Amino acid sequence: MARLVWDRYINTNSIAVDATCGNGNDTLYLAQRVRHVYGFDIQKQAIENTGELLKQHQLDNCTLICDGHENIDKYISEPIDLAVYNLGYLPKGDKSITTTANGTISSLEKVLGMLNINGLVSLTLYWGHPEGREEREKVLEYVRTLDSSRFHVLYMQLINQENTPPELLFITRKKKDVI
Ligand SMILES: C[S@@+](CC[C@H](N)C(=O)[O-])C[C@H]1O[C@@H](n2cnc3c(N)ncnc32)[C@H](O)[C@@H]1O
């Protein structure tokens, strides 16, 4: 579902950010569709796995950065069309290395300032673990405060599933800023 929405917002001239590369599945998906992808992960292994996947597909339109997405402003100096966050920890990886409420919100504050008109930020929230539960709560609290004259925020839930199914959050920058 998230990818269907991404596709509506990107083209071969777009600049995209994968804020949580992990094993590189989303980085690859984006690299096959846009002009350039900036990929972030704090785990060296994740950056290496992503690099390997891109190499296998002969793609060289990505900049991979082994640093937290909260430092995004240090690495990107051009406007962004799409930023995707697949929050939580790497499946089958070290569950103690997970995204956090503070890091994600700090990154979002920066990314929203870099987003092009008609750009999109997409977050997949996994909240079946304690850190994820806190992150979900705080991120939702933060996005509810975003200026409605500048951004639309859409929140999607799977309402017939048991336990804590993942949720989607989309933030779009509206056509014109109302000043
Ligand atoms: C759910 S996984 C991402 C899965 C990935 N989209 C894929 O297709 O394989 C979350 C990733 O976020 C990374 N991460 C945690 N904190 C981060 C941060 N502050 N900045 C960037 N990446 C972070 C973790 O190392 C982990 O690899």
The ligand as an SDF file (V2000), in Angstrom:
LIG
                    3D

 27 29  0  0  0  0  0  0  0  0999 V2000
   12.5750   -1.9910    9.8980 C   0  0  0  0  0  0  0  0  0  0  0  0
   14.2770   -1.8090    9.5010 S   0  0  0  0  0  0  0  0  0  0  0  0
   14.2440   -1.2220    7.8260 C   0  0  0  0  0  0  0  0  0  0  0  0
   13.9580   -2.2870    6.8040 C   0  0  0  0  0  0  0  0  0  0  0  0
   14.2640   -1.8860    5.3800 C   0  0  0  0  0  0  0  0  0  0  0  0
   13.3380   -0.8790    4.8820 N   0  0  0  0  0  0  0  0  0  0  0  0
   14.3120   -3.0710    4.4330 C   0  0  0  0  0  0  0  0  0  0  0  0
   13.6510   -3.0300    3.3910 O   0  0  0  0  0  0  0  0  0  0  0  0
   15.0280   -4.0240    4.7360 O   0  0  0  0  0  0  0  0  0  0  0  0
   14.7700   -0.3830   10.4150 C   0  0  0  0  0  0  0  0  0  0  0  0
   16.2050    0.0420   10.2180 C   0  0  0  0  0  0  0  0  0  0  0  0
   16.3780    1.3280   10.8170 O   0  0  0  0  0  0  0  0  0  0  0  0
   17.7220    1.4220   11.2390 C   0  0  0  0  0  0  0  0  0  0  0  0
   17.8440    2.5560   12.1740 N   0  0  0  0  0  0  0  0  0  0  0  0
   17.6350    2.6020   13.5100 C   0  0  0  0  0  0  0  0  0  0  0  0
   17.8300    3.8630   13.9720 N   0  0  0  0  0  0  0  0  0  0  0  0
   18.1830    4.6300   12.9000 C   0  0  0  0  0  0  0  0  0  0  0  0
   18.5270    6.0030   12.7300 C   0  0  0  0  0  0  0  0  0  0  0  0
   18.5300    6.8450   13.7560 N   0  0  0  0  0  0  0  0  0  0  0  0
   18.8390    6.4210   11.4880 N   0  0  0  0  0  0  0  0  0  0  0  0
   18.8410    5.5850   10.4310 C   0  0  0  0  0  0  0  0  0  0  0  0
   18.5250    4.2690   10.5310 N   0  0  0  0  0  0  0  0  0  0  0  0
   18.1960    3.7990   11.7520 C   0  0  0  0  0  0  0  0  0  0  0  0
   17.9990    0.0660   11.8470 C   0  0  0  0  0  0  0  0  0  0  0  0
   19.3890   -0.1600   11.9000 O   0  0  0  0  0  0  0  0  0  0  0  0
   17.2530   -0.8670   10.8680 C   0  0  0  0  0  0  0  0  0  0  0  0
   18.1210   -1.3740    9.8970 O   0  0  0  0  0  0  0  0  0  0  0  0
  1  2  1  0
  2  3  1  0
  2 10  1  0
  3  4  1  0
  4  5  1  0
  5  6  1  0
  5  7  1  0
  7  8  2  0
  7  9  1  0
 10 11  1  0
 11 12  1  0
 11 26  1  0
 12 13  1  0
 13 14  1  0
 13 24  1  0
 14 15  1  0
 14 23  1  0
 15 16  2  0
 16 17  1  0
 17 18  1  0
 17 23  2  0
 18 19  1  0
 18 20  2  0
 20 21  1  0
 21 22  2  0
 22 23  1  0
 24 25  1  0
 24 26  1  0
 26 27  1  0
M  CHG  2   2   1   9  -1
M  END
$$$$
